[in-house]
Amino acid sequence: MPEKPAESTDRSAVRSLLRLWPYVRPVRTRWFAAAFVAVLASCLALVIPLVLKWMVDGPVADRDPGGVWLGAFYLFLLGLAEAGLFGLRRWLVARPLAGVEAALRADLYRHLQRLPVAFHDRWPSGQLLSRGTTDLMLLRMFLAFPLTFLLVNSTTILVGFVILFAQEWSLGLVLLAPAVPLVVLCSVFETKYSLVARKAQDQVGDLTTVVEESVLGIRIVKGFGRHRSQAEAFRTLARRLRGTELGKARLLAGIWALITAIPELAIGAALVLGTIEVADGGLSAGTLVAFLSTALALRWPVESIGFLLAMSQESATAADRLFEVMDVAEEQAPRGAGRPSAGTGPGIVFEGVEFRYPDAAPGSRPVLAGIDLRIRPGETMALVGATGSGKTTLTALVPRLHELTGGRILLDGEDIAGMERSRLRELVSVAFEEPTLFSATVGENVLMGAQDAGEEELRRALAVAQAGFVYDLPEGVATQVGEQGLSLSGGQRQRLALARAVVGEPRFLVLDDPLSALDVHTEALVEAALRRVLERTTALVVAHRPSTVMLADRVALLSGGRIGAVGTHQELLRGNAEYAWLMSGAEAAHGAEGSGGVRAPGSVEAAEDGAGEPAGAGTGAGVAPAEEGSIR
């Protein structure tokens, strides 16, 4: 959800809906043509009372059957023309407005792909799904029906009253009298309905989120027997939405009843007064029939005002919700031309890197503070630290999944802040701890890691990741893996994610604990193949197990958001108590560092408290000094 819901009371529905104009502009000719056709059809309906007047005062009064049949024929032609024109209007708007909806949906999806990761961390996916489906459908319906008929009905009412006043101005004033109270009622209704419409659409998003989470997490729900609690959570939200929808129905029923009753009273009064005038000889029977027929023809345009206003308010709310997302700034463009930095060589260099999350409390401690680290060309650096020390966050900064809040990162001497993202992400390939696969084939999932890779690169990447199991799947690499890849085991998904990372033979490789889900035998095979890949690239690897650490040339210890020490595995084991404690815990618990138990005195807590170096940091032989990894 957005941090603060949008206020519906201080926005103009017209202003919100006008933001759709850039999408309507390409089809404006057909839309205006459709609106003109609809106005013409509606005005034709107002000609029918004039034909009735001619029939009553002419052929009926003169007892002329031929004239009556001629009048009936005219009425038939008018009805046929009206129906044909409304059918033409529908044909004119159906295809172009479907294109408008498609364009809105495409732009929304494209924009979502370009928004920062921090945005997606804050917004539930259900809210985004409801904006891309229900809200866009409401906008298409608004352009096709309410927008057209607000214009059509307004024109019809205006033309109708001109005809009424031309026939009998005194009776016209009687019908015009309810206009003022109706305007006041519609204004009050619009204000109240906009609030409840926004509330209902937000609740639809919340309900969508619950459904999506329950489907994606069905194994957890079933595994812990939580289906009743999930069903209760769904029922609670559904009841809340039901109550809101009933509130909308009550408002709509109230305005509809008043908009129907008030004009009916006016028509009744006009009928009584008109009958008196006919009896007194001041008005012809045909004129009264035409007047009342015209008034009755205006009933639907008047009575539909409440319905059209309700749809317009819901559409304005949908537009607000859509543009709440569209107005979020996309990932920042490069701050300047990327250029080499004096004194920095090739490889990956972190200089004074600082990061805090955008929604962090003001004045809070940054996740990463003063990170200085140099990874030499062709070197593999393992990143080790306790849970919560910022390892994953640091690796996410290299491909700019998050933007630095201080310092800079250089790739071969070039500041990543000045690189185009497309180029940066061609240079840097990533594999995350939680492997994500898409509803596509095995081959398509792996080849996402390299745009121009072919079958040979695919086979090589699968071999490196020891993912030969794919050839035993029903359709081999063409097998659909299903949503989230849940048809595969965790280890299989992780191997495919690793294959995706290495398929393009990237210059820089960032791996976040890439072997955590593998058994020891498969891990050994993957490590052997991965070593050959790492020889040809510069890599940063988050490691929790000694076996993964052994892939690296050197190790950096991240403690409390800072680099505590840098050196080889053996150097840090001998000279850094915190590192030794982490590795001993990893060996004993197979990667469950920091998960509980007795901690080494003065190790992690000291680092996290910012009290200085952990006990023994930087005291062993060969441990890198401040040039390679320092605490600021």
C-alpha positions in Angstrom: 0.0 0.0 0.0 1.1 3.6 -0.4 2.4 5.0 2.8 -0.6 7.4 2.9 -3.9 6.8 1.1 -4.8 9.4 -1.5 -7.3 12.0 -0.3 -10.5 11.8 -2.4 -12.1 14.9 -1.1 -9.6 17.5 -2.4 -9.4 16.3 -6.0 -11.5 17.2 -8.9 -13.1 14.3 -10.8 -12.9 16.3 -14.0 -9.2 17.0 -13.5 -8.4 13.3 -12.8 -10.3 12.1 -15.9 -8.7 14.8 -18.1 -5.4 13.0 -17.5 -6.7 10.3 -19.8 -6.7 12.7 -22.8 -3.3 11.7 -24.1 -4.6 8.2 -24.5 -7.8 9.3 -26.1 -6.3 11.8 -28.5 -5.3 9.2 -31.1 -8.9 8.0 -31.4 -10.6 11.3 -30.8 -12.0 11.5 -34.3 -14.0 8.2 -33.9 -15.0 9.1 -30.3 -16.4 12.5 -31.4 -18.1 10.9 -34.3 -19.7 8.3 -32.0 -20.8 11.1 -29.6 -22.3 13.1 -32.5 -24.1 10.0 -33.7 -25.5 9.3 -30.2 -26.6 13.0 -29.9 -28.4 12.7 -33.3 -30.1 9.5 -32.3 -31.2 11.0 -29.0 -32.6 14.1 -30.7 -34.5 11.9 -33.2 -36.4 10.6 -30.2 -37.6 14.1 -29.5 -39.1 14.4 -33.0 -41.5 11.6 -32.1 -43.7 13.9 -29.9 -43.9 16.4 -32.7 -45.2 13.6 -35.0 -47.7 12.7 -32.3 -48.9 16.3 -32.1 -49.4 16.4 -35.9 -51.3 13.1 -35.7 -53.6 14.1 -32.8 -54.4 17.6 -34.1 -54.6 16.5 -37.7 -55.6 12.9 -38.9 -57.1 11.9 -35.5 -59.1 15.1 -35.1 -60.2 14.9 -38.8 -60.9 11.1 -38.5 -58.5 10.4 -41.3 -57.3 6.8 -41.1 -54.8 7.3 -44.0 -53.1 10.1 -42.1 -52.9 8.0 -39.0 -51.2 5.2 -40.9 -48.8 7.7 -42.5 -48.0 9.0 -39.0 -47.4 5.5 -37.8 -45.0 4.9 -40.7 -43.1 8.1 -39.8 -42.8 6.8 -36.2 -41.5 3.5 -37.4 -38.9 5.1 -39.6 -37.8 7.4 -36.7 -37.5 4.4 -34.4 -35.5 2.4 -37.0 -33.1 5.3 -37.6 -32.6 5.8 -33.8 -31.7 2.1 -33.3 -29.4 2.1 -36.3 -27.6 5.3 -35.1 -27.1 3.8 -31.6 -25.7 0.6 -33.2 -23.3 2.7 -35.3 -22.2 4.5 -32.2 -21.3 1.2 -30.5 -19.3 0.1 -33.6 -17.4 3.4 -33.7 -16.2 3.2 -30.1 -15.7 -0.5 -29.4 -12.4 -1.1 -31.2 -10.6 2.2 -30.5 -11.5 2.2 -26.8 -10.3 -1.3 -26.4 -7.0 0.0 -27.9 -7.0 2.8 -25.3 -7.3 0.3 -22.5 -4.6 -1.8 -24.0 -2.3 1.2 -24.2 -3.0 2.2 -20.6 -2.2 -1.4 -19.5 1.0 -1.5 -21.5 2.2 1.8 -20.1 1.4 0.7 -16.6 3.2 -2.6 -17.0 6.2 -0.8 -18.6 6.3 1.7 -15.8 6.2 -1.0 -13.1 9.2 -2.6 -14.7 11.1 0.7 -14.4 10.2 1.6 -10.9 12.8 1.1 -8.1 12.9 -2.1 -6.1 12.1 0.0 -3.0 8.7 0.8 -4.6 7.8 -2.8 -5.0 9.0 -3.5 -1.5 6.4 -1.1 -0.2 3.4 -1.9 -2.4 1.4 -5.1 -2.1 1.1 -6.8 -5.4 -2.7 -7.1 -5.1 -3.0 -3.4 -5.1 -1.0 -3.2 -8.3 -3.0 -6.0 -9.9 -6.3 -4.4 -9.2 -5.0 -1.2 -10.8 -4.0 -3.0 -13.9 -7.2 -5.0 -14.2 -10.4 -3.7 -12.5 -9.4 0.0 -12.6 -8.5 0.0 -16.3 -11.7 -1.8 -17.1 -13.6 0.9 -15.3 -11.8 3.6 -17.3 -12.6 1.9 -20.6 -16.3 1.6 -19.6 -16.3 5.3 -18.7 -15.0 6.3 -22.0 -17.4 4.1 -23.9 -20.6 4.9 -21.9 -20.8 7.5 -19.1 -18.6 10.1 -20.8 -20.6 9.8 -24.1 -23.9 9.9 -22.4 -23.2 12.7 -20.0 -22.7 14.7 -23.2 -25.7 13.1 -25.0 -28.1 13.4 -22.1 -27.1 17.0 -21.4 -27.7 17.9 -25.1 -31.0 16.0 -25.1 -32.2 17.8 -22.0 -31.2 21.2 -23.4 -32.9 20.5 -26.8 -35.9 19.0 -25.0 -36.5 22.0 -22.9 -36.2 24.3 -25.9 -39.0 22.2 -27.5 -41.1 22.3 -24.3 -40.8 26.1 -23.9 -41.7 26.4 -27.6 -44.9 24.4 -27.1 -46.0 25.9 -23.8 -43.6 28.1 -21.8 -45.7 28.1 -18.6 -45.8 24.3 -18.4 -42.0 24.4 -19.2 -41.4 26.5 -16.1 -43.2 23.9 -14.1 -40.9 21.1 -15.3 -37.8 23.4 -14.9 -38.5 24.1 -11.2 -36.9 20.9 -9.9 -33.5 21.8 -11.5 -32.1 23.7 -8.5 -32.8 20.9 -5.9 -31.5 18.3 -8.3 -28.2 20.2 -8.8 -27.7 20.4 -5.0 -28.5 16.8 -4.5 -26.1 15.7 -7.2 -23.3 17.8 -5.7 -23.8 16.2 -2.3 -24.0 12.8 -3.8 -20.8 13.3 -5.8 -18.8 14.2 -2.7 -20.0 11.3 -0.6 -19.9 8.7 -3.4 -16.2 9.6 -4.3 -15.1 8.7 -0.8 -16.9 5.3 -0.7 -15.9 4.5 -4.2 -12.2 5.0 -3.4 -12.6 2.9 -0.2 -14.2 0.1 -2.1 -11.5 0.0 -4.8 -8.7 0.0 -2.2 -10.4 -2.9 -0.4 -10.6 -4.8 -3.7 -6.8 -4.4 -3.9 -6.4 -5.7 -0.3 -8.6 -8.7 -1.1 -6.6 -9.4 -4.2 -3.4 -9.4 -2.2 -4.8 -12.0 0.3 -5.9 -14.3 -2.6 -2.6 -14.0 -4.3 -0.6 -14.6 -1.1 -2.8 -17.6 -0.2 -2.3 -19.1 -3.7 1.5 -18.5 -3.8 1.9 -19.7 -0.2 -0.4 -22.7 -0.5 2.3 -25.1 0.7 2.8 -23.1 3.9 -1.0 -22.8 4.4 -1.5 -26.5 4.1 1.7 -27.5 5.8 0.8 -25.6 9.0 -2.9 -26.2 8.7 -3.7 -22.5 8.5 -6.5 -22.8 5.9 -9.1 -21.8 8.5 -7.3 -18.7 9.6 -6.6 -17.7 6.0 -10.3 -18.3 5.1 -11.3 -16.2 8.1 -8.9 -13.4 7.0 -10.5 -13.5 3.6 -14.0 -13.5 5.0 -13.2 -10.5 7.1 -11.9 -8.5 4.1 -14.8 -9.7 2.0 -17.4 -8.7 4.6 -15.7 -5.3 4.9 -15.9 -4.9 1.1 -19.5 -6.1 1.1 -20.3 -3.4 3.7 -18.7 -0.7 1.6 -20.5 -1.9 -1.6 -23.8 -1.8 0.3 -23.0 1.7 1.3 -22.4 2.6 -2.3 -25.8 0.9 -3.2 -27.6 2.9 -0.5 -26.2 6.2 -1.8 -27.1 5.3 -5.4 -30.5 4.1 -4.4 -31.2 7.3 -2.5 -30.1 9.7 -5.3 -31.9 7.6 -7.9 -35.1 7.7 -5.9 -34.9 11.4 -5.5 -33.9 12.1 -9.1 -36.9 9.9 -10.2 -39.5 11.2 -7.8 -38.9 15.0 -8.2 -39.3 15.1 -12.0 -42.3 12.7 -11.8 -44.0 15.2 -9.4 -43.2 18.0 -11.8 -44.6 16.0 -14.8 -47.8 15.2 -12.7 -48.3 18.9 -12.0 -47.7 19.8 -15.7 -50.3 17.2 -16.6 -53.0 18.6 -14.3 -52.3 22.2 -15.4 -52.2 21.2 -19.0 -55.5 19.3 -18.8 -57.1 22.4 -17.3 -55.8 24.6 -20.1 -57.1 22.1 -22.8 -60.5 22.1 -21.0 -60.5 25.9 -21.1 -59.5 25.9 -24.8 -56.2 27.6 -24.2 -54.2 24.6 -25.4 -54.8 22.0 -28.1 -54.9 18.3 -27.2 -52.2 17.6 -29.6 -49.9 20.2 -28.0 -50.5 18.6 -24.6 -49.8 15.1 -25.9 -46.6 16.4 -27.5 -45.6 18.2 -24.4 -46.1 15.2 -22.1 -44.5 12.9 -24.6 -41.4 15.2 -24.7 -41.3 15.3 -20.9 -41.5 11.5 -20.7 -38.8 11.3 -23.3 -36.6 13.4 -21.0 -37.2 11.1 -18.0 -34.3 8.7 -18.9 -31.7 11.4 -19.5 -32.7 13.1 -16.2 -33.0 9.8 -14.2 -29.7 8.5 -15.5 -27.8 11.4 -14.0 -27.3 9.6 -10.7 -26.1 6.4 -12.4 -23.8 8.3 -14.8 -22.3 10.4 -11.9 -21.7 7.2 -9.9 -19.8 5.6 -12.8 -17.9 8.8 -13.4 -16.8 9.0 -9.7 -15.7 5.4 -9.8 -13.8 6.1 -13.0 -12.2 9.2 -11.5 -11.1 7.2 -8.5 -9.7 4.5 -10.8 -7.8 7.3 -12.7 -6.5 8.5 -9.3 -5.3 5.1 -8.4 -3.7 4.5 -11.8 -1.8 7.8 -11.8 -0.7 7.3 -8.2 1.5 4.6 -9.6 2.3 6.3 -12.9 3.4 9.4 -11.0 6.1 7.6 -9.0 9.5 8.5 -10.3 11.2 5.7 -12.3 14.7 4.6 -11.5 17.1 7.6 -11.7 18.8 8.2 -14.9 22.6 8.3 -14.8 23.9 11.3 -12.9 26.6 12.1 -15.5 28.8 10.5 -18.0 30.6 7.5 -16.6 34.3 8.0 -16.6 37.4 6.4 -15.0 38.4 7.7 -11.7 42.0 8.7 -11.0 43.8 6.3 -8.7 41.3 3.4 -9.2 42.2 0.4 -11.4 40.0 -2.2 -13.0 37.8 -4.5 -11.0 35.0 -3.6 -8.5 35.7 -0.8 -6.1 33.5 0.4 -3.3 34.5 3.9 -2.1 32.8 5.2 1.1 29.5 3.4 0.2 26.6 4.3 2.4 23.0 3.1 2.1 19.8 3.6 4.0 16.3 2.5 2.8 14.0 5.3 1.5 11.4 4.6 4.1 13.9 4.5 7.0 13.1 6.8 9.9 14.9 10.2 9.8 18.2 10.0 11.7 18.2 6.2 11.8 21.5 4.3 11.4 22.3 3.4 7.8 22.2 -0.2 6.7 25.7 0.3 5.2 28.1 2.9 6.4 31.6 3.8 4.9 32.1 0.6 2.9 35.6 0.6 1.3 36.5 -2.5 -0.6 38.5 -3.3 -3.7 38.0 -6.5 -5.8 40.8 -7.0 -8.2 40.2 -8.0 -11.9 39.6 -11.7 -12.2 39.4 -12.1 -8.4 36.5 -13.7 -6.5 35.7 -12.0 -3.2 33.6 -13.8 -0.7 31.3 -11.6 1.5 30.7 -13.1 5.0 28.8 -11.7 7.9 26.1 -12.4 10.5 22.4 -12.3 9.6 21.3 -8.8 9.1 24.8 -7.4 8.6 23.8 -6.0 5.1 25.4 -8.6 2.7 22.4 -8.9 0.4 21.9 -5.1 0.4 25.5 -4.6 -0.6 25.3 -7.0 -3.5 22.1 -5.4 -4.7 23.9 -2.0 -5.0 26.2 -3.3 -7.7 23.5 -3.7 -10.4 21.8 -0.6 -9.0 18.7 -2.4 -7.7 18.9 0.2 -5.0 20.5 3.6 -5.3 23.4 4.6 -3.1 22.8 7.3 -0.5 26.5 8.0 -0.2 29.9 7.1 -1.8 30.2 5.4 -5.1 30.9 2.0 -6.8 33.3 1.7 -9.7 33.4 -1.0 -12.3 36.8 -1.1 -14.1 37.2 2.5 -12.9 33.8 3.7 -14.2 31.2 5.1 -11.8 28.0 3.0 -12.1 26.0 6.1 -11.3 26.9 7.4 -14.8 26.1 4.2 -16.7 23.0 3.4 -18.6 21.2 0.7 -16.7 21.0 -1.5 -19.8 24.7 -1.4 -20.2 25.4 -1.9 -16.5 23.2 -5.0 -16.4 24.9 -6.4 -19.4 28.2 -6.2 -17.5 26.8 -7.5 -14.2 25.0 -10.7 -13.8 23.3 -11.7 -10.6 21.9 -14.8 -8.8 19.8 -14.2 -5.7 19.5 -16.4 -2.6 15.8 -16.9 -3.4 15.6 -18.2 -7.0 12.7 -16.8 -8.9 11.5 -18.6 -12.0 8.8 -17.5 -14.4 5.9 -19.3 -16.0 8.0 -20.2 -19.1 10.2 -23.0 -20.3 13.4 -24.0 -18.6 15.4 -22.7 -21.6 13.5 -19.3 -21.6 14.2 -18.9 -17.9 17.9 -19.5 -18.2 18.3 -17.4 -21.4 16.9 -14.4 -19.6 20.4 -14.0 -18.3 21.8 -13.2 -21.8 19.8 -11.6 -24.6 21.9 -13.0 -27.5 22.8 -16.4 -26.0 21.9 -19.5 -28.0 21.7 -23.3 -27.6 25.4 -23.8 -27.0 25.6 -21.1 -24.3 22.4 -22.7 -22.7 24.0 -26.2 -22.6 27.2 -24.8 -21.1 25.4 -22.8 -18.4 23.3 -25.9 -17.5 26.5 -27.9 -17.2 28.2 -25.4 -14.9 25.1 -25.4 -12.7 25.0 -29.2 -12.7 21.4 -28.8 -14.0 21.4 -31.9 -16.2 18.1 -32.9 -14.6 16.4 -30.7 -17.2 17.0 -33.2 -19.9 15.0 -35.8 -18.0 12.0 -33.5 -17.8 9.0 -34.4 -20.1 10.0 -31.9 -22.8 13.6 -31.3 -21.8 14.6 -27.6 -21.9 11.2 -26.8 -23.5 9.4 -28.0 -20.3 7.1 -25.3 -18.7 8.3 -24.9 -15.1 5.0 -23.4 -13.9 4.3 -20.3 -11.8 7.3 -19.4 -9.6 8.9 -22.7 -10.7 7.2 -24.5 -7.8 7.0 -27.7 -9.9 10.8 -28.0 -9.2 12.6 -28.6 -6.0 14.4 -25.8 -4.2 17.8 -27.1 -5.3 16.7 -27.4 -8.9 15.4 -23.9 -9.0 18.6 -22.6 -7.5 20.7 -24.4 -10.1 18.6 -22.9 -12.9 19.0 -19.4 -11.3 22.8 -20.0 -11.2 22.8 -21.1 -14.9 20.9 -17.9 -15.7 23.6 -15.9 -14.0 26.5 -17.5 -15.9 24.9 -18.1 -19.3 26.2 -14.8 -20.7 29.7 -15.1 -19.4 29.5 -11.7 -17.7 32.4 -9.5 -16.9 31.2 -9.1 -13.3 29.3 -11.7 -11.3 27.3 -11.2 -8.1 26.1 -14.3 -6.4 24.0 -14.2 -3.2 24.6 -17.5 -1.4 24.0 -19.4 -4.7 24.5 -23.0 -3.3 22.4 -22.8 -0.1 19.8 -25.3 -1.3 22.1 -27.9 -2.7 23.1 -31.2 -1.1 26.8 -31.6 -0.3 27.5 -33.9 -3.3 25.8 -31.6 -5.8 27.4 -28.6 -4.2 30.9 -30.1 -4.7 30.1 -30.7 -8.4 28.7 -27.2 -8.9 31.7 -25.7 -7.1 34.2 -27.5 -9.3 32.4 -26.3 -12.5 31.9 -22.8 -11.0 35.6 -22.4 -10.3 36.3 -22.4 -14.1 33.7 -19.7 -14.6 35.1 -17.6 -11.8 38.5 -17.7 -13.3 37.2 -15.6 -16.2 35.2 -13.0 -14.3 35.4 -10.6 -11.3 33.0 -11.9 -8.7 31.4 -11.0 -5.4 29.9 -14.0 -3.7 27.8 -13.9 -0.5 28.9 -17.0 1.5 27.6 -18.7 4.6 29.5 -22.0 4.4 33.2 -22.7 4.4 32.8 -24.7 1.2 31.5 -21.6 -0.6 34.1 -19.4 0.9 36.8 -21.7 -0.5 35.7 -20.6 -4.0 37.0 -17.2 -3.3 40.5 -15.7 -3.5 39.9 -13.4 -0.6 37.2 -12.9 2.0 35.6 -9.6 3.3 33.9 -9.7 6.7 30.8 -7.4 6.9 29.9 -6.5 10.5 27.2 -4.1 11.5 27.1 -2.5 8.1 30.9 -2.0 7.9 33.8 -3.9 6.5 35.5 -5.4 9.5 38.5 -7.2 7.8 39.7 -8.5 4.5 42.0 -11.4 3.9 42.2 -15.0 2.9 40.1 -17.6 4.6 43.0 -19.0 6.6 44.2 -15.5 7.5 40.9 -14.5 8.9 40.4 -17.8 10.7 43.7 -17.2 12.6 43.3 -13.5 13.1 39.7 -12.5 13.5 37.5 -13.9 16.3 34.2 -13.0 14.8 35.1 -14.6 11.4 36.3 -17.7 13.2 33.1 -17.8 15.2 31.0 -17.5 12.1 32.8 -20.2 10.3 32.8 -22.6 13.2 29.0 -22.0 13.5 28.7 -22.6 9.8 30.7 -25.8 10.0 28.7 -27.1 12.9 25.2 -25.9 11.8 25.7 -25.9 8.1 25.0 -22.2 7.5 22.9 -21.3 10.5 25.1 -18.4 11.6 23.6 -15.9 14.0 20.4 -18.1 14.4 20.8 -18.6 18.1 23.0 -20.2 20.7 25.9 -18.7 22.6 27.8 -16.0 20.8 31.5 -15.4 21.1 32.0 -12.6 23.6 32.7 -9.3 22.0 32.2 -10.5 18.4 29.0 -9.6 16.6 27.5 -7.5 19.3 30.5 -5.4 19.5 30.5 -4.8 15.8 26.8 -4.1 15.6 27.0 -1.6 18.5 29.6 0.3 16.5 32.1 0.1 19.4 35.0 -0.4 17.0 36.6 -3.5 15.5 35.4 -6.9 16.7 37.8 -8.7 19.0 40.9 -9.8 17.0 39.9 -7.9 13.9 42.9 -7.0 11.8 45.4 -8.5 14.3 46.3 -11.7 12.4 49.1 -12.0 9.9 48.3 -11.0 6.4 44.9 -9.4 7.3 44.3 -6.5 4.8 44.8 -3.0 6.2 42.5 0.0 5.7 43.3 0.1 1.9 41.3 -3.0 1.3 38.7 -2.9 3.9 38.3 -0.3 6.7 36.0 0.8 9.4 35.1 4.4 9.3 
